[in-house]
Amino acid sequence: MATSFKKELLLGHHNFGTGVIRAGTGADSFKAALYLATASMGAASTVYSVTNEVSGSGYTAGGVAVTFATPPNATGTTAFVTPSANIVFSGVTLTTSFDAVLLYNSTQGNKAVSVHTFTAQTITAGTLTLTMPVNDASTGLLRLV
Amino acid sequence: MAEIFTTLGMVEESTLVKTEGTTENENETTQWQEWRKDGVIVKREVQMQLKQGVFMPAEASL
């Protein structure tokens, strides 16, 4: 498979079926939402849902915006892209443990992109900072290998 | 003297008991801090370094 094709998938260049009407060539907008440890988040998650999303002081349903200032890239045979800024939930109180963040496309009907799970946490009158991995073919947040 | 935001509002940090720790596994390194007043957590923060994202094997058959 052409590595260029993998990168172009991340750029939305190909459509083998009925696609979406894009408003322009600009990048879509993405968001990150947190989910309770009791939820079953994973590859079967198809769209953002408020069901089992965390709730608490300072947290807005739908989560926070995710910044992709660096476009998809490819190294070797792997295409990859990673948010260019940390995902930060500031000044929140989330007393029910959560262990997953859903990355989703808020431009395209809130369709799910990926689920990232971690050790269950709570936050009290504080900030959760998710620091992104190195944006390369080995560790990038989203990779087509 | 520094005040920090807690469930009790702004509180002088020196009046609280602070504990902190680090956990690590193959996916993340997590640092956390807790501040307690009379044994009750009044503030907890987490910084999580994601070590790696997710990948999808992209293969083409003949």
N, CA and C atoms of all chains as a GROMACS GRO file, in nm:
protein
  621
    1MET      N    1   0.084  -0.119   0.000
    1MET     CA    2   0.000   0.000   0.000
    1MET      C    3   0.088   0.124   0.000
    2ALA      N    4   0.049   0.218  -0.080
    2ALA     CA    5   0.130   0.339  -0.091
    2ALA      C    6   0.127   0.419   0.039
    3THR      N    7   0.244   0.455   0.085
    3THR     CA    8   0.251   0.536   0.207
    3THR      C    9   0.182   0.670   0.185
    4SER      N   10   0.194   0.722   0.064
    4SER     CA   11   0.128   0.849   0.034
    4SER      C   12  -0.024   0.837   0.052
    5PHE      N   13  -0.076   0.718   0.020
    5PHE     CA   14  -0.220   0.695   0.036
    5PHE      C   15  -0.260   0.702   0.183
    6LYS      N   16  -0.178   0.643   0.268
    6LYS     CA   17  -0.207   0.648   0.412
    6LYS      C   18  -0.214   0.792   0.461
    7LYS      N   19  -0.116   0.869   0.418
    7LYS     CA   20  -0.115   1.010   0.459
    7LYS      C   21  -0.236   1.083   0.403
    8GLU      N   22  -0.271   1.049   0.279
    8GLU     CA   23  -0.385   1.117   0.216
    8GLU      C   24  -0.518   1.077   0.279
    9LEU      N   25  -0.523   0.958   0.338
    9LEU     CA   26  -0.643   0.921   0.412
    9LEU      C   27  -0.663   1.017   0.530
   10LEU      N   28  -0.553   1.047   0.596
   10LEU     CA   29  -0.560   1.140   0.709
   10LEU      C   30  -0.594   1.282   0.665
   11LEU      N   31  -0.572   1.308   0.537
   11LEU     CA   32  -0.601   1.440   0.482
   11LEU      C   33  -0.737   1.444   0.412
   12GLY      N   34  -0.806   1.330   0.407
   12GLY     CA   35  -0.939   1.327   0.347
   12GLY      C   36  -0.940   1.337   0.196
   13HIS      N   37  -0.838   1.283   0.130
   13HIS     CA   38  -0.829   1.296  -0.016
   13HIS      C   39  -0.905   1.188  -0.092
   14HIS      N   40  -0.934   1.076  -0.029
   14HIS     CA   41  -0.992   0.961  -0.101
   14HIS      C   42  -1.132   0.929  -0.048
   15ASN      N   43  -1.215   0.882  -0.139
   15ASN     CA   44  -1.352   0.845  -0.103
   15ASN      C   45  -1.396   0.729  -0.190
   16PHE      N   46  -1.410   0.611  -0.133
   16PHE     CA   47  -1.449   0.493  -0.209
   16PHE      C   48  -1.600   0.469  -0.208
   17GLY      N   49  -1.670   0.550  -0.136
   17GLY     CA   50  -1.814   0.529  -0.127
   17GLY      C   51  -1.887   0.661  -0.122
   18THR      N   52  -2.005   0.659  -0.061
   18THR     CA   53  -2.080   0.782  -0.045
   18THR      C   54  -2.014   0.865   0.064
   19GLY      N   55  -1.969   0.981   0.027
   19GLY     CA   56  -1.891   1.060   0.123
   19GLY      C   57  -1.966   1.178   0.177
   20VAL      N   58  -1.892   1.266   0.233
   20VAL     CA   59  -1.952   1.386   0.290
   20VAL      C   60  -1.923   1.504   0.198
   21ILE      N   61  -2.006   1.603   0.203
   21ILE     CA   62  -1.983   1.725   0.128
   21ILE      C   63  -1.902   1.816   0.218
   22ARG      N   64  -1.782   1.840   0.177
   22ARG     CA   65  -1.696   1.922   0.260
   22ARG      C   66  -1.716   2.070   0.225
   23ALA      N   67  -1.714   2.150   0.328
   23ALA     CA   68  -1.739   2.292   0.308
   23ALA      C   69  -1.620   2.363   0.245
   24GLY      N   70  -1.506   2.302   0.249
   24GLY     CA   71  -1.387   2.364   0.195
   24GLY      C   72  -1.268   2.275   0.215
   25THR      N   73  -1.152   2.331   0.195
   25THR     CA   74  -1.031   2.251   0.207
   25THR      C   75  -0.968   2.262   0.346
   26GLY      N   76  -1.032   2.340   0.432
   26GLY     CA   77  -0.976   2.358   0.566
   26GLY      C   78  -0.985   2.233   0.650
   27ALA      N   79  -0.903   2.229   0.752
   27ALA     CA   80  -0.904   2.114   0.843
   27ALA      C   81  -1.033   2.109   0.922
   28ASP      N   82  -1.075   1.990   0.957
   28ASP     CA   83  -1.190   1.973   1.045
   28ASP      C   84  -1.151   2.014   1.188
   29SER      N   85  -1.254   2.027   1.270
   29SER     CA   86  -1.230   2.056   1.412
   29SER      C   87  -1.251   1.928   1.493
   30PHE      N   88  -1.170   1.912   1.592
   30PHE     CA   89  -1.174   1.791   1.673
   30PHE      C   90  -1.188   1.828   1.821
   31LYS      N   91  -1.248   1.736   1.895
   31LYS     CA   92  -1.265   1.758   2.038
   31LYS      C   93  -1.229   1.631   2.116
   32ALA      N   94  -1.213   1.647   2.244
   32ALA     CA   95  -1.181   1.534   2.332
   32ALA      C   96  -1.277   1.536   2.450
   33ALA      N   97  -1.339   1.421   2.475
   33ALA     CA   98  -1.434   1.407   2.586
   33ALA      C   99  -1.390   1.292   2.676
   34LEU      N  100  -1.415   1.307   2.804
   34LEU     CA  101  -1.375   1.206   2.902
   34LEU      C  102  -1.491   1.112   2.935
   35TYR      N  103  -1.459   0.986   2.960
   35TYR     CA  104  -1.563   0.887   2.988
   35TYR      C  105  -1.534   0.810   3.116
   36LEU      N  106  -1.643   0.775   3.183
   36LEU     CA  107  -1.633   0.706   3.312
   36LEU      C  108  -1.569   0.570   3.296
   37ALA      N  109  -1.508   0.526   3.404
   37ALA     CA  110  -1.442   0.395   3.402
   37ALA      C  111  -1.543   0.283   3.383
   38THR      N  112  -1.668   0.311   3.414
   38THR     CA  113  -1.771   0.208   3.399
   38THR      C  114  -1.819   0.197   3.254
   39ALA      N  115  -1.781   0.290   3.169
   39ALA     CA  116  -1.823   0.286   3.030
   39ALA      C  117  -1.739   0.183   2.954
   40SER      N  118  -1.791   0.141   2.841
   40SER     CA  119  -1.716   0.047   2.755
   40SER      C  120  -1.676   0.120   2.628
   41MET      N  121  -1.569   0.194   2.641
   41MET     CA  122  -1.521   0.271   2.527
   41MET      C  123  -1.412   0.194   2.455
   42GLY      N  124  -1.414   0.200   2.323
   42GLY     CA  125  -1.313   0.129   2.247
   42GLY      C  126  -1.339   0.140   2.098
   43ALA      N  127  -1.290   0.041   2.025
   43ALA     CA  128  -1.299   0.045   1.879
   43ALA      C  129  -1.443   0.047   1.830
   44ALA      N  130  -1.535   0.000   1.912
   44ALA     CA  131  -1.675  -0.003   1.870
   44ALA      C  132  -1.744   0.132   1.889
   45SER      N  133  -1.677   0.226   1.950
   45SER     CA  134  -1.736   0.360   1.968
   45SER      C  135  -1.738   0.431   1.834
   46THR      N  136  -1.855   0.475   1.790
   46THR     CA  137  -1.867   0.533   1.656
   46THR      C  138  -1.889   0.683   1.654
   47VAL      N  139  -1.943   0.735   1.762
   47VAL     CA  140  -1.976   0.877   1.763
   47VAL      C  141  -1.974   0.927   1.907
   48TYR      N  142  -1.949   1.055   1.923
   48TYR     CA  143  -1.955   1.114   2.056
   48TYR      C  144  -2.095   1.098   2.114
   49SER      N  145  -2.102   1.062   2.240
   49SER     CA  146  -2.229   1.051   2.310
   49SER      C  147  -2.212   1.101   2.452
   50VAL      N  148  -2.318   1.161   2.502
   50VAL     CA  149  -2.314   1.209   2.640
   50VAL      C  150  -2.328   1.093   2.738
   51THR      N  151  -2.375   0.978   2.689
   51THR     CA  152  -2.392   0.862   2.776
   51THR      C  153  -2.258   0.818   2.833
   52ASN      N  154  -2.251   0.814   2.962
   52ASN     CA  155  -2.130   0.773   3.035
   52ASN      C  156  -2.016   0.874   3.026
   53GLU      N  157  -2.045   0.991   2.970
   53GLU     CA  158  -1.944   1.096   2.974
   53GLU      C  159  -1.933   1.148   3.118
   54VAL      N  160  -1.818   1.194   3.157
   54VAL     CA  161  -1.802   1.247   3.292
   54VAL      C  162  -1.888   1.372   3.307
   55SER      N  163  -1.918   1.404   3.430
   55SER     CA  164  -1.986   1.529   3.458
   55SER      C  165  -1.934   1.581   3.591
   56GLY      N  166  -1.934   1.710   3.602
   56GLY     CA  167  -1.886   1.769   3.727
   56GLY      C  168  -1.859   1.916   3.708
   57SER      N  169  -1.827   1.980   3.818
   57SER     CA  170  -1.800   2.124   3.815
   57SER      C  171  -1.687   2.156   3.718
   58GLY      N  172  -1.711   2.254   3.634
   58GLY     CA  173  -1.607   2.301   3.543
   58GLY      C  174  -1.594   2.224   3.414
   59TYR      N  175  -1.665   2.111   3.405
   59TYR     CA  176  -1.656   2.028   3.283
   59TYR      C  177  -1.779   2.054   3.196
   60THR      N  178  -1.754   2.084   3.071
   60THR     CA  179  -1.863   2.106   2.976
   60THR      C  180  -1.882   1.982   2.891
   61ALA      N  181  -2.008   1.936   2.882
   61ALA     CA  182  -2.036   1.818   2.800
   61ALA      C  183  -1.982   1.839   2.659
   62GLY      N  184  -1.917   1.737   2.607
   62GLY     CA  185  -1.853   1.749   2.476
   62GLY      C  186  -1.704   1.766   2.487
   63GLY      N  187  -1.660   1.808   2.605
   63GLY     CA  188  -1.516   1.815   2.628
   63GLY      C  189  -1.452   1.944   2.577
   64VAL      N  190  -1.328   1.930   2.536
   64VAL     CA  191  -1.250   2.048   2.496
   64VAL      C  192  -1.199   2.032   2.353
   65ALA      N  193  -1.165   2.144   2.293
   65ALA     CA  194  -1.110   2.143   2.157
   65ALA      C  195  -0.970   2.082   2.156
   66VAL      N  196  -0.941   2.016   2.046
   66VAL     CA  197  -0.808   1.956   2.027
   66VAL      C  198  -0.743   2.023   1.906
   67THR      N  199  -0.620   2.065   1.924
   67THR     CA  200  -0.552   2.142   1.820
   67THR      C  201  -0.458   2.054   1.739
   68PHE      N  202  -0.480   2.055   1.609
   68PHE     CA  203  -0.390   1.986   1.517
   68PHE      C  204  -0.324   2.092   1.428
   69ALA      N  205  -0.224   2.158   1.479
   69ALA     CA  206  -0.157   2.262   1.401
   69ALA      C  207  -0.056   2.203   1.303
   70THR      N  208  -0.013   2.081   1.330
   70THR     CA  209   0.083   2.015   1.243
   70THR      C  210   0.009   1.912   1.157
   71PRO      N  211   0.013   1.924   1.026
   71PRO     CA  212  -0.063   1.833   0.940
   71PRO      C  213  -0.006   1.692   0.944
   72PRO      N  214  -0.083   1.594   0.896
   72PRO     CA  215  -0.034   1.456   0.892
   72PRO      C  216   0.099   1.448   0.817
   73ASN      N  217   0.178   1.351   0.858
   73ASN     CA  218   0.309   1.332   0.796
   73ASN      C  219   0.330   1.183   0.776
   74ALA      N  220   0.436   1.146   0.711
   74ALA     CA  221   0.470   1.005   0.692
   74ALA      C  222   0.620   0.988   0.702
   75THR      N  223   0.659   0.879   0.768
   75THR     CA  224   0.799   0.841   0.777
   75THR      C  225   0.806   0.691   0.752
   76GLY      N  226   0.897   0.650   0.665
   76GLY     CA  227   0.900   0.509   0.629
   76GLY      C  228   0.769   0.472   0.563
   77THR      N  229   0.700   0.374   0.617
   77THR     CA  230   0.570   0.333   0.561
   77THR      C  231   0.455   0.369   0.654
   78THR      N  232   0.480   0.453   0.751
   78THR     CA  233   0.378   0.489   0.849
   78THR      C  234   0.336   0.635   0.835
   79ALA      N  235   0.205   0.656   0.826
   79ALA     CA  236   0.151   0.792   0.829
   79ALA      C  237   0.102   0.819   0.970
   80PHE      N  238   0.114   0.942   1.013
   80PHE     CA  239   0.081   0.972   1.152
   80PHE      C  240   0.041   1.118   1.168
   81VAL      N  241  -0.032   1.142   1.276
   81VAL     CA  242  -0.068   1.279   1.314
   81VAL      C  243  -0.093   1.280   1.464
   82THR      N  244  -0.057   1.390   1.526
   82THR     CA  245  -0.069   1.404   1.672
   82THR      C  246  -0.113   1.547   1.703
   83PRO      N  247  -0.201   1.565   1.798
   83PRO     CA  248  -0.234   1.703   1.837
   83PRO      C  249  -0.109   1.782   1.871
   84SER      N  250  -0.111   1.907   1.835
   84SER     CA  251   0.008   1.990   1.854
   84SER      C  252   0.013   2.055   1.991
   85ALA      N  253  -0.094   2.037   2.068
   85ALA     CA  254  -0.096   2.092   2.203
   85ALA      C  255  -0.153   1.988   2.298
   86ASN      N  256  -0.116   2.000   2.424
   86ASN     CA  257  -0.171   1.909   2.524
   86ASN      C  258  -0.323   1.925   2.533
   87ILE      N  259  -0.389   1.821   2.575
   87ILE     CA  260  -0.533   1.829   2.599
   87ILE      C  261  -0.551   1.857   2.748
   88VAL      N  262  -0.613   1.970   2.778
   88VAL     CA  263  -0.616   2.017   2.917
   88VAL      C  264  -0.761   2.043   2.961
   89PHE      N  265  -0.797   1.987   3.073
   89PHE     CA  266  -0.927   2.012   3.137
   89PHE      C  267  -0.897   2.090   3.265
   90SER      N  268  -0.919   2.218   3.258
   90SER     CA  269  -0.878   2.305   3.368
   90SER      C  270  -0.993   2.332   3.465
   91GLY      N  271  -0.958   2.340   3.592
   91GLY     CA  272  -1.054   2.383   3.694
   91GLY      C  273  -1.178   2.295   3.702
   92VAL      N  274  -1.156   2.164   3.701
   92VAL     CA  275  -1.271   2.073   3.704
   92VAL      C  276  -1.271   1.992   3.834
   93THR      N  277  -1.389   1.945   3.867
   93THR     CA  278  -1.404   1.846   3.974
   93THR      C  279  -1.481   1.729   3.916
   94LEU      N  280  -1.411   1.617   3.905
   94LEU     CA  281  -1.468   1.495   3.848
   94LEU      C  282  -1.444   1.384   3.950
   95THR      N  283  -1.544   1.362   4.034
   95THR     CA  284  -1.524   1.274   4.148
   95THR      C  285  -1.551   1.127   4.117
   96THR      N  286  -1.619   1.100   4.005
   96THR     CA  287  -1.639   0.961   3.964
   96THR      C  288  -1.526   0.924   3.869
   97SER      N  289  -1.461   0.812   3.897
   97SER     CA  290  -1.339   0.781   3.822
   97SER      C  291  -1.366   0.763   3.674
   98PHE      N  292  -1.272   0.811   3.597
   98PHE     CA  293  -1.279   0.802   3.450
   98PHE      C  294  -1.148   0.744   3.400
   99ASP      N  295  -1.154   0.680   3.284
   99ASP     CA  296  -1.032   0.615   3.234
   99ASP      C  297  -1.021   0.617   3.083
  100ALA      N  298  -1.095   0.705   3.017
  100ALA     CA  299  -1.086   0.707   2.872
  100ALA      C  300  -1.114   0.847   2.819
  101VAL      N  301  -1.048   0.878   2.710
  101VAL     CA  302  -1.076   1.002   2.638
  101VAL      C  303  -1.110   0.964   2.494
  102LEU      N  304  -1.222   1.020   2.447
  102LEU     CA  305  -1.265   0.998   2.309
  102LEU      C  306  -1.225   1.120   2.227
  103LEU      N  307  -1.150   1.095   2.122
  103LEU     CA  308  -1.118   1.199   2.025
  103LEU      C  309  -1.220   1.188   1.913
  104TYR      N  310  -1.287   1.299   1.880
  104TYR     CA  311  -1.389   1.292   1.777
  104TYR      C  312  -1.390   1.416   1.690
  105ASN      N  313  -1.453   1.400   1.574
  105ASN     CA  314  -1.455   1.504   1.472
  105ASN      C  315  -1.584   1.585   1.487
  106SER      N  316  -1.572   1.704   1.541
  106SER     CA  317  -1.691   1.785   1.567
  106SER      C  318  -1.741   1.855   1.441
  107THR      N  319  -1.662   1.850   1.336
  107THR     CA  320  -1.707   1.905   1.208
  107THR      C  321  -1.792   1.805   1.132
  108GLN      N  322  -1.759   1.678   1.145
  108GLN     CA  323  -1.826   1.573   1.069
  108GLN      C  324  -1.915   1.491   1.162
  109GLY      N  325  -2.016   1.554   1.215
  109GLY     CA  326  -2.119   1.483   1.290
  109GLY      C  327  -2.070   1.418   1.418
  110ASN      N  328  -1.962   1.469   1.474
  110ASN     CA  329  -1.908   1.414   1.599
  110ASN      C  330  -1.866   1.269   1.587
  111LYS      N  331  -1.824   1.232   1.468
  111LYS     CA  332  -1.782   1.093   1.448
  111LYS      C  333  -1.654   1.063   1.527
  112ALA      N  334  -1.650   0.943   1.584
  112ALA     CA  335  -1.536   0.903   1.666
  112ALA      C  336  -1.411   0.887   1.581
  113VAL      N  337  -1.301   0.925   1.637
  113VAL     CA  338  -1.170   0.904   1.574
  113VAL      C  339  -1.093   0.796   1.648
  114SER      N  340  -1.081   0.811   1.778
  114SER     CA  341  -1.004   0.714   1.855
  114SER      C  342  -1.040   0.723   2.002
  115VAL      N  343  -1.016   0.614   2.071
  115VAL     CA  344  -1.034   0.609   2.216
  115VAL      C  345  -0.900   0.576   2.280
  116HIS      N  346  -0.864   0.650   2.380
  116HIS     CA  347  -0.738   0.627   2.450
  116HIS      C  348  -0.771   0.603   2.597
  117THR      N  349  -0.732   0.489   2.646
  117THR     CA  350  -0.762   0.454   2.784
  117THR      C  351  -0.636   0.471   2.870
  118PHE      N  352  -0.660   0.488   2.998
  118PHE     CA  353  -0.549   0.511   3.090
  118PHE      C  354  -0.592   0.467   3.230
  119THR      N  355  -0.500   0.476   3.323
  119THR     CA  356  -0.529   0.442   3.461
  119THR      C  357  -0.640   0.535   3.513
  120ALA      N  358  -0.740   0.476   3.577
  120ALA     CA  359  -0.855   0.554   3.623
  120ALA      C  360  -0.810   0.668   3.716
  121GLN      N  361  -0.876   0.783   3.699
  121GLN     CA  362  -0.839   0.903   3.774
  121GLN      C  363  -0.963   0.975   3.824
  122THR      N  364  -0.941   1.060   3.920
  122THR     CA  365  -1.040   1.161   3.960
  122THR      C  366  -0.966   1.295   3.967
  123ILE      N  367  -1.042   1.401   3.956
  123ILE     CA  368  -0.984   1.535   3.969
  123ILE      C  369  -1.071   1.613   4.067
  124THR      N  370  -1.006   1.684   4.157
  124THR     CA  371  -1.079   1.765   4.254
  124THR      C  372  -1.028   1.908   4.249
  125ALA      N  373  -1.113   1.999   4.207
  125ALA     CA  374  -1.077   2.141   4.201
  125ALA      C  375  -0.940   2.159   4.138
  126GLY      N  376  -0.918   2.089   4.030
  126GLY     CA  377  -0.786   2.092   3.970
  126GLY      C  378  -0.789   2.075   3.820
  127THR      N  379  -0.675   2.035   3.767
  127THR     CA  380  -0.656   2.027   3.623
  127THR      C  381  -0.604   1.890   3.583
  128LEU      N  382  -0.662   1.837   3.476
  128LEU     CA  383  -0.609   1.717   3.413
  128LEU      C  384  -0.538   1.759   3.286
  129THR      N  385  -0.412   1.722   3.279
  129THR     CA  386  -0.333   1.752   3.160
  129THR      C  387  -0.292   1.623   3.092
  130LEU      N  388  -0.334   1.606   2.968
  130LEU     CA  389  -0.292   1.491   2.888
  130LEU      C  390  -0.185   1.540   2.792
  131THR      N  391  -0.063   1.499   2.819
  131THR     CA  392   0.050   1.541   2.736
  131THR      C  393   0.065   1.444   2.620
  132MET      N  394   0.073   1.498   2.502
  132MET     CA  395   0.074   1.414   2.382
  132MET      C  396   0.208   1.342   2.364
  133PRO      N  397   0.201   1.224   2.302
  133PRO     CA  398   0.326   1.153   2.272
  133PRO      C  399   0.402   1.224   2.161
  134VAL      N  400   0.524   1.181   2.141
  134VAL     CA  401   0.605   1.239   2.034
  134VAL      C  402   0.537   1.211   1.900
  135ASN      N  403   0.531   1.313   1.818
  135ASN     CA  404   0.463   1.302   1.689
  135ASN      C  405   0.557   1.240   1.585
  136ASP      N  406   0.566   1.108   1.590
  136ASP     CA  407   0.646   1.039   1.489
  136ASP      C  408   0.582   0.904   1.456
  137ALA      N  409   0.650   0.829   1.372
  137ALA     CA  410   0.593   0.704   1.322
  137ALA      C  411   0.584   0.597   1.430
  138SER      N  412   0.658   0.613   1.537
  138SER     CA  413   0.661   0.511   1.642
  138SER      C  414   0.558   0.536   1.752
  139THR      N  415   0.532   0.663   1.780
  139THR     CA  416   0.449   0.692   1.897
  139THR      C  417   0.335   0.790   1.870
  140GLY      N  418   0.325   0.845   1.753
  140GLY     CA  419   0.222   0.944   1.722
  140GLY      C  420   0.085   0.899   1.768
  141LEU      N  421  -0.002   0.993   1.798
  141LEU     CA  422  -0.132   0.959   1.857
  141LEU      C  423  -0.217   0.876   1.762
  142LEU      N  424  -0.213   0.908   1.633
  142LEU     CA  425  -0.288   0.832   1.533
  142LEU      C  426  -0.191   0.790   1.424
  143ARG      N  427  -0.184   0.657   1.402
  143ARG     CA  428  -0.086   0.606   1.305
  143ARG      C  429  -0.151   0.503   1.214
  144LEU      N  430  -0.122   0.515   1.086
  144LEU     CA  431  -0.156   0.412   0.988
  144LEU      C  432  -0.026   0.345   0.952
  145VAL      N  433  -0.012   0.222   0.995
  145VAL     CA  434   0.116   0.152   0.984
  145VAL      C  435   0.117   0.065   0.860
  146MET      N  436   0.378   3.330   5.116
  146MET     CA  437   0.266   3.238   5.134
  146MET      C  438   0.181   3.237   5.007
  147ALA      N  439   0.138   3.116   4.966
  147ALA     CA  440   0.062   3.105   4.842
  147ALA      C  441  -0.072   3.040   4.869
  148GLU      N  442  -0.171   3.096   4.807
  148GLU     CA  443  -0.304   3.036   4.816
  148GLU      C  444  -0.332   2.955   4.690
  149ILE      N  445  -0.405   2.846   4.704
  149ILE     CA  446  -0.442   2.763   4.590
  149ILE      C  447  -0.593   2.740   4.592
  150PHE      N  448  -0.646   2.714   4.474
  150PHE     CA  449  -0.790   2.690   4.462
  150PHE      C  450  -0.822   2.548   4.506
  151THR      N  451  -0.921   2.535   4.592
  151THR     CA  452  -0.964   2.404   4.642
  151THR      C  453  -1.116   2.400   4.645
  152THR      N  454  -1.168   2.288   4.692
  152THR     CA  455  -1.313   2.278   4.709
  152THR      C  456  -1.364   2.374   4.816
  153LEU      N  457  -1.273   2.425   4.895
  153LEU     CA  458  -1.309   2.521   5.000
  153LEU      C  459  -1.287   2.664   4.955
  154GLY      N  460  -1.252   2.680   4.828
  154GLY     CA  461  -1.216   2.811   4.778
  154GLY      C  462  -1.065   2.829   4.786
  155MET      N  463  -1.021   2.952   4.786
  155MET     CA  464  -0.878   2.978   4.795
  155MET      C  465  -0.831   2.952   4.939
  156VAL      N  466  -0.728   2.868   4.948
  156VAL     CA  467  -0.679   2.826   5.079
  156VAL      C  468  -0.527   2.840   5.081
  157GLU      N  469  -0.476   2.886   5.190
  157GLU     CA  470  -0.332   2.892   5.207
  157GLU      C  471  -0.274   2.750   5.200
  158GLU      N  472  -0.185   2.730   5.106
  158GLU     CA  473  -0.136   2.594   5.079
  158GLU      C  474  -0.066   2.532   5.199
  159SER      N  475  -0.001   2.615   5.277
  159SER     CA  476   0.074   2.561   5.390
  159SER      C  477  -0.016   2.501   5.498
  160THR      N  478  -0.145   2.529   5.490
  160THR     CA  479  -0.239   2.473   5.588
  160THR      C  480  -0.291   2.335   5.545
  161LEU      N  481  -0.248   2.291   5.427
  161LEU     CA  482  -0.294   2.164   5.373
  161LEU      C  483  -0.182   2.061   5.375
  162VAL      N  484  -0.221   1.935   5.375
  162VAL     CA  485  -0.124   1.826   5.366
  162VAL      C  486  -0.118   1.780   5.222
  163LYS      N  487   0.000   1.792   5.162
  163LYS     CA  488   0.015   1.757   5.021
  163LYS      C  489   0.086   1.623   5.006
  164THR      N  490   0.030   1.539   4.922
  164THR     CA  491   0.097   1.414   4.885
  164THR      C  492   0.104   1.409   4.733
  165GLU      N  493   0.204   1.341   4.684
  165GLU     CA  494   0.216   1.330   4.539
  165GLU      C  495   0.281   1.198   4.503
  166GLY      N  496   0.259   1.159   4.380
  166GLY     CA  497   0.314   1.031   4.338
  166GLY      C  498   0.320   1.019   4.188
  167THR      N  499   0.381   0.910   4.145
  167THR     CA  500   0.396   0.882   4.003
  167THR      C  501   0.364   0.737   3.978
  168THR      N  502   0.287   0.712   3.873
  168THR     CA  503   0.264   0.575   3.828
  168THR      C  504   0.306   0.566   3.682
  169GLU      N  505   0.348   0.448   3.643
  169GLU     CA  506   0.396   0.433   3.506
  169GLU      C  507   0.361   0.295   3.455
  170ASN      N  508   0.318   0.290   3.332
  170ASN     CA  509   0.300   0.163   3.262
  170ASN      C  510   0.340   0.183   3.117
  171GLU      N  511   0.313   0.085   3.034
  171GLU     CA  512   0.362   0.093   2.897
  171GLU      C  513   0.295   0.205   2.816
  172ASN      N  514   0.180   0.253   2.863
  172ASN     CA  515   0.107   0.354   2.787
  172ASN      C  516   0.123   0.496   2.838
  173GLU      N  517   0.157   0.508   2.964
  173GLU     CA  518   0.152   0.643   3.023
  173GLU      C  519   0.246   0.656   3.141
  174THR      N  520   0.284   0.778   3.169
  174THR     CA  521   0.348   0.815   3.295
  174THR      C  522   0.260   0.921   3.358
  175THR      N  523   0.214   0.893   3.478
  175THR     CA  524   0.118   0.982   3.542
  175THR      C  525   0.174   1.037   3.672
  176GLN      N  526   0.166   1.167   3.684
  176GLN     CA  527   0.203   1.232   3.809
  176GLN      C  528   0.077   1.292   3.870
  177TRP      N  529   0.061   1.275   4.000
  177TRP     CA  530  -0.058   1.330   4.065
  177TRP      C  531  -0.018   1.399   4.195
  178GLN      N  532  -0.102   1.494   4.231
  178GLN     CA  533  -0.082   1.565   4.358
  178GLN      C  534  -0.217   1.576   4.428
  179GLU      N  535  -0.216   1.555   4.556
  179GLU     CA  536  -0.338   1.568   4.637
  179GLU      C  537  -0.311   1.661   4.755
  180TRP      N  538  -0.408   1.742   4.783
  180TRP     CA  539  -0.402   1.830   4.900
  180TRP      C  540  -0.520   1.794   4.990
  181ARG      N  541  -0.493   1.773   5.117
  181ARG     CA  542  -0.598   1.733   5.211
  181ARG      C  543  -0.609   1.834   5.326
  182LYS      N  544  -0.732   1.849   5.370
  182LYS     CA  545  -0.762   1.930   5.488
  182LYS      C  546  -0.840   1.841   5.584
  183ASP      N  547  -0.784   1.816   5.699
  183ASP     CA  548  -0.849   1.727   5.796
  183ASP      C  549  -0.880   1.592   5.734
  184GLY      N  550  -0.789   1.546   5.651
  184GLY     CA  551  -0.802   1.413   5.592
  184GLY      C  552  -0.888   1.405   5.468
  185VAL      N  553  -0.949   1.515   5.431
  185VAL     CA  554  -1.038   1.517   5.315
  185VAL      C  555  -0.966   1.582   5.197
  186ILE      N  556  -0.973   1.518   5.082
  186ILE     CA  557  -0.911   1.575   4.963
  186ILE      C  558  -0.986   1.701   4.922
  187VAL      N  559  -0.914   1.809   4.913
  187VAL     CA  560  -0.975   1.936   4.871
  187VAL      C  561  -0.920   1.980   4.734
  188LYS      N  562  -0.820   1.909   4.688
  188LYS     CA  563  -0.768   1.939   4.555
  188LYS      C  564  -0.689   1.818   4.505
  189ARG      N  565  -0.708   1.783   4.378
  189ARG     CA  566  -0.630   1.675   4.318
  189ARG      C  567  -0.607   1.710   4.172
  190GLU      N  568  -0.482   1.703   4.132
  190GLU     CA  569  -0.448   1.732   3.993
  190GLU      C  570  -0.368   1.615   3.935
  191VAL      N  571  -0.377   1.601   3.803
  191VAL     CA  572  -0.310   1.491   3.734
  191VAL      C  573  -0.245   1.543   3.607
  192GLN      N  574  -0.121   1.502   3.585
  192GLN     CA  575  -0.053   1.527   3.459
  192GLN      C  576  -0.013   1.391   3.402
  193MET      N  577  -0.067   1.362   3.284
  193MET     CA  578  -0.046   1.230   3.225
  193MET      C  579   0.027   1.243   3.091
  194GLN      N  580   0.143   1.184   3.084
  194GLN     CA  581   0.220   1.181   2.960
  194GLN      C  582   0.184   1.054   2.884
  195LEU      N  583   0.119   1.069   2.770
  195LEU     CA  584   0.087   0.952   2.688
  195LEU      C  585   0.213   0.912   2.612
  196LYS      N  586   0.251   0.786   2.627
  196LYS     CA  587   0.375   0.741   2.563
  196LYS      C  588   0.356   0.709   2.416
  197GLN      N  589   0.237   0.662   2.384
  197GLN     CA  590   0.213   0.625   2.246
  197GLN      C  591   0.064   0.631   2.216
  198GLY      N  592   0.033   0.655   2.091
  198GLY     CA  593  -0.106   0.659   2.051
  198GLY      C  594  -0.153   0.524   2.003
  199VAL      N  595  -0.253   0.528   1.915
  199VAL     CA  596  -0.308   0.404   1.860
  199VAL      C  597  -0.268   0.394   1.714
  200PHE      N  598  -0.263   0.272   1.664
  200PHE     CA  599  -0.227   0.255   1.524
  200PHE      C  600  -0.322   0.157   1.457
  201MET      N  601  -0.332   0.171   1.327
  201MET     CA  602  -0.414   0.081   1.248
  201MET      C  603  -0.327   0.020   1.140
  202PRO      N  604  -0.312  -0.111   1.140
  202PRO     CA  605  -0.235  -0.174   1.031
  202PRO      C  606  -0.308  -0.153   0.900
  203ALA      N  607  -0.240  -0.099   0.803
  203ALA     CA  608  -0.300  -0.074   0.672
  203ALA      C  609  -0.235  -0.170   0.572
  204GLU      N  610  -0.311  -0.272   0.532
  204GLU     CA  611  -0.256  -0.374   0.443
  204GLU      C  612  -0.342  -0.386   0.319
  205ALA      N  613  -0.279  -0.420   0.210
  205ALA     CA  614  -0.351  -0.440   0.083
  205ALA      C  615  -0.327  -0.584   0.035
  206SER      N  616  -0.434  -0.651  -0.002
  206SER     CA  617  -0.421  -0.787  -0.053
  206SER      C  618  -0.410  -0.786  -0.204
  207LEU      N  619  -0.348  -0.889  -0.257
  207LEU     CA  620  -0.339  -0.901  -0.403
  207LEU      C  621  -0.470  -0.949  -0.459
   0.00000   0.00000   0.00000
